[in-house]
Amino acid sequence: MFDLNTFKDPKRARKLIGAIEAVAPEHATLMEVCGTHTVSIARFGIRNVMPAGTRLASGPGCPVCVTANEDIDVAIALARTPDAIITTFGDMTRVPGSTSSLNKEKAQGRDIRVVYSPLDALAVAKANPERQVIFLGVGFETTTPLVAIAIKRAKAEGLANFSVYAACKNMPNALDVLMGDPELKVDALILPGHVSTIIGMEPYRFLAEKYRIPGVIAGFEPLDILDALLMIFRQLSEGRADIENAYARGVMPHGNEVALAAIDEVFETCTVSWRGLGPIEGSGYRIREEFAAYDAMRRFAPTVEETREHKGCRCGDVLRGIMTPAECPLFRKACSPENPIGPCMVSSEGSCAAYYRYY
């Protein structure tokens, strides 16, 4: 067992900050990919203790935030399926689609329920055998194995009233597109801890080999992040570009082979759209033919309205790391947690929500 208080030791933090200052280059832009890192960096004031020439940019690491408007519109269309129960994670209910949201649909009488796991959605299906239960499968590699297991269990148990809208994504392909963006100038990446517990270290190797970008996998406590930053700055000062692991207590080099096997059994990769990044080949998961009976899109073929983007919302540019939330003209004005215009203000992992709360 780990005592997490040891990762908040102020004496160790001061030593790490001093070591960072000693090796940091004059100027460096680092991107934290994970939304949980964005929140932790803001919550613990880590931006405030960085060397003067260091910029920490937020990236596309919030799964709700990168879900494209068209996917939100599909979820809303599925919610309008007669006598269906929609099950989803809480943040998804508040994200605005083109003209509605799941919360608005619920207010109009649609049955939309918040669950904490895809397996909870299975329980809803078992408790309501006369109704169709649809789970909105949004997330990265951390969530995808559980979605796969839920589909496998539904098939094994012969649950005919359970299906999934597959909108899960994988991180490495998005990072490949992001690092090739000419508008984005990033010197190194703080790599996601949660995702890496599943995929391990090797899928990031291309960052060092193709782009000469150092990357360090980090945990989420203050000392976890400072340790990772020190490793990054040492690479930069030595002119190295490697993939390193500062979260060894949670991440094995080859990831979680059981979880990866579950993903591969149920899903195949496909092209999907990311908010701010557009369509990315191989970055999404669709349900394999063997499990097609549990694919909500094939089962219901909903009529989806034409997608419209919200004028003035700059969530896409925030997710690309080319602007901060405060630079969006709607931030703290038309857009707030009480009245979110874009998903970056909705999600608990969203950059805009973190900036609103902590800066």
Residue, then its C-alpha position, 0 to 999 in steps of 0.5 A: m500500500f502507498d501512503l499518498n501523503t508521501f507524494k505531497d511532502p513539501k520538503r521534497a517538493r522544494k528540492l524538486i523545484g530547486a532541481i528543476e530550476a537548475v536544469a531547465p532551459e531558458h524557454a520550454t513549452l511542455m504539454e500535459v496530455c491528460g485532463t487529470h494532470t491539467v486539474s492537478i497542475a492547477r489545483f496544486g499551483i504547479r504553474n506558479v513554481m515553474p521557471a520563468g521561461t516555461r509554459l505548460a499547455s493543456g492538450p486533448g486529454c479530456p475524453v468528454c471534451v474531445t468528443a465531437n459535436e456529431d457524436i453528441d448529436v448521435a447520443i441525443a438522437l439515440a435518447r429519442t429512441p422510443d422507450a429506451i434508457i440511456t446510460t452514461f457518465g455524468d459529464m456527458t449529460r451537460v455537453p451541448g450538442s447542435t441544438s440540445s443536450l442530454n439534460k434537455e432531453k431528460a427534462q422533456g421526459r427521456d429516460i437518461r441515467v448516470v452510471y459509474s461503469p459500463l457494468d452498471a449499465l448492464a445491471v440496468a438492462k437486467a433490471n428492465p428486460e422489457r426496455q432497450v438500454i443503451f450505454l454511451g461508450v465515451g472514453f480513452e483506453t482506460t474506459t474501453p476495456l470495461v466497455a468491451i467486458a460489458i459487451k462480452r458479458a451481455k453476449a454470454e448472458g444473452l441480454a438482448n436489450f443491451s447495446v453500446y454507442a461506441a465512441c471510445k478513442n485511443m491517445p497515441n494516434a491523436l498525439d501523432v496528429l498533434m505533434g505534426d500540427p505546424e501551429l503547435k510548438v511543443d518541446a516535451l510531453i507529460l504523458p497520461g498516467h491512466v491511459s498508460t496503465i493500460i497501453g504501457m510505454e511502447p506506443y509512445r516511442f514514435l514521439a521520440e523517434k519521429y519527432r524528437i519529442p521527450g515524453v514522461i509518464a506521470g502520476f497525479e500527486p504533486l511530487d509525481i508531476l514534479d518528478a516527471l517535470l524534472m525528468i523532462f528538463r533533464q532530457l531537454s538539457e542533455g539534448r535527449a528525446d526518450i520515453e520515460n516512466a515517472y509512475a512506475r507504481g501504476v504503469m508497467p512497460h507493456g501495460n495491462e495485457v488482459a485489458l488490451a486483449a479485451i479491447d482487441e477481441v471486441f473492437e477494431t480501430c477506425t477513423v473518428s473525429w476529435r473536437g479540434l483535431g478533426p478526423i484521425e485515422g485509427s484513433g477510434y474503436r468500432i464494435r467487431e462484426e462478431f458483436a454487431a448485435y450490441d452495436a447501438m448504431r446498427r440496432f437503431a440507425p437513429t436519424v441525426e440532425e445536421t451538426r452545427e458548431h457553437k459560434g465563438c467557442r474555442c474549445g478546439d483550439v484549447l484542446r490543441g494547446i495553441m491557446t489558453p482558456a482565458e484567451c477564448p472570448l466567451f470564457r467567464k462571460a457567456c461561458s461558465p460552469e453554470n452555463p457551459i457553451g463548450p465541453c471544456m467548461v463542462s467536464s471536471e477534467g476540462s481545461c476551461a473548468a480548471y482555469y475557471r476554478y483555480y486561476 
